[in-house]
């Protein structure tokens, strides 16, 4: 087993100001026809979720039906030109590399939304909620959220024969506590983007 030291980051609300799926859905409503056709369907899922009738993953599946696999690559290229991660991210990643840490991004967002960012962000590993690339889009496993992030990270480590240590973990939400508990140092990223040591309060 190869020993590796990790710098682990959540994405939504941590590296990026906001929720990727929600923002992409809003962008699609402004630029595409299909989300409007699917809007009654999507809103019904939102209503069911609000009243606790469906899970968050089922809600995601409902929203994902608004996107067309045929045009998704082009649509995401256009979307990511309109919005960017926090400005501190690049310098922090440079610090991680200088200090010998492997950079891992673990996000509950669907994987296809974040993969176009991999090259420009420069993380070493992206772990996100897996999706089926058929029509319509659909989750192919549990969302990488909360304790599931640890499960996905362990699967990645086992597959690559890594014995990992999490040196730093950045998050905006206490739902990431299972992963934060594994880190030598936890950092909270508030909406302002000015991170500080310690656990998120909520």
N, C-alpha and C positions, 0 to 999 in steps of 0.2 A: 504493500500500500504506500502510495506517495503522500507525504505530508504536505498540506497546503494551508496557507493562512488567507482567510477571506475577509473582504470588506463587503458586507451585504446591504443592499438597498431595496426598500419598497419603491414602487414607482408613483402611483397616483397619490398626490398630496405630499409626496416626499421629494422625488426628483422632478416632479411635474406638478404645477399648480392646478389641481382639479382632478376630475374623474375622466379618464380617457374615453370610455364607452359613451358616457353622457355627452361629452363635448363633440365626439365624432357624430353621434346621432343628431345633435343640434346642427352641426355643419351640414350633414346630409339633408336635413329638412330644408335648408336654405338653397341647396344646389341640385338635389335629385328629386325624381318623381316618385320612386318606389316607397320611400319612407312616408309620404303623404297617403299613398294607397293603403299602407299597412298601419297608419296612425290609429284608427279605431281599435284594431287588434292590439297594438302596443300599449295604448292607454288602458285597455281592459286589464292587461297584465299588471300594469302599474297599480291599478285600483285593487286587484286581488292581493298584490304583495302588501299594500298599505294596510289591508285588513287581516293580514297574516294567513291568507288562504293558500299562498304558494311560497316556495322557497326563493331565495335570492338567485340561485342558479336557474330556476325555472323562469324567473323574470328576465334574466340575461338571454335565455333562449328565445323568449318572446321578442326582445329588442333586436336580436341578431337577424331575425327574419326580415328586417327592414333593409338589409344590405345585399347587394348583388355580387356574387362571386366573380361574375364576368368582368366587372369594372372595378373591383375592389383595389387592385394594385394602383391604378391611375387615381382613384379617389383618395387613397391614403397619401399618395405623393403630394396631391394638392392640399389635403388637410394639414399635413405636417409642415407645409410652407407658411401656414397661418398662425402657428402656435409653437412655443418652444419651452423646454425645461427651465428650471431655475438657473440663474447666471452663475451661482457658486459651484455648480456640479463639475464643470470641466477642471477647475483648479483642484477640487477635492479628489477627483479621479487621478490627476497627475501626482498628487501627494501619495495616494494609495500605491501607485506603481513604483514610485521612488522608494517606498518603504517595503516593497516586495509582496504586497497583497494582491490576490486575485479578486477582480471586481465581479460581483454577482448581483444581478437585478432579479428580484422575485416579485411578481405582480399578479393580482387577481384579475387584471384585465385579460381579455381574450388574446392569445398569442399572436394572431395575425395582425392585430392593431399595432403591436410594438416591434415586430420583426423589421419593418422598414427603418427603424431608428438605430438598429444595432451598429451599423458602420459609423454613423456620425457620433453616436454616444460613446462608443469605444469600450463598452463593458466586455468582459471576457465570456460571461455566461448569462443567458436570458432564460429564466424559468417563468412561464406565465400559464394561465388557464388554457388547457388544450382544447382545440376545436377541430371538428370535422370539416374538410374543405369541400363539402358537397353543397347542393342548393336545397333548402336554405342552410346557412351556417348554423352549427349547433355545438354545444360543449360536448367533448368526448370523455370528460372526466370531471371530478370535483374542481371547483374554483380554487386557485392557489391562494387561499385566504386563511388567516388564523393558524391553527395547528396543522392544516394541510400544507402550509409552506415548509414546515419541518419535514413532512412526509416526502414532498417533491424534492427537497434538497438532499435528503438521505438517498433517494432513488438515484439522483444524479451522481452523488459521490460513489455509491456502490457500483454503478455502471462504469464509471471512469477509474475505479480503484483508488479513490482519494480518501485519506484520513484527514479530515478538515478541522480547523479551529477558526471560529468566527471572532476576529479581533474587534471589529466595529460593525454595528448594525444601526441603520438610520430608518426611522419610520415616523409617520404622523399620527398613528392611532394605536391605542392599547390593545386592539384586536391582534396585533402582532406580538403580544407578550410571549407566546411559546418560542418564537425565534429570538426575541430580545433577551430572554433568559439564558440563551446559549452564548451570548456575546460577552466578551471581556468588557466592552464599553458600549453602552446604548446611547443613542442620540435621538432627540425629538426634533422634528421639523414642523414648526407651526405654519399657518397660512402665509405669514410674511416671508417665509423661506429662510429666516435667520435661525439656524439650528443651534441647539444647546445640549449639554450632557444631561442624561436622565431619561426616564420613561415618559411617554405621553400621558396626560391626565385623563384622556377619554378616547 
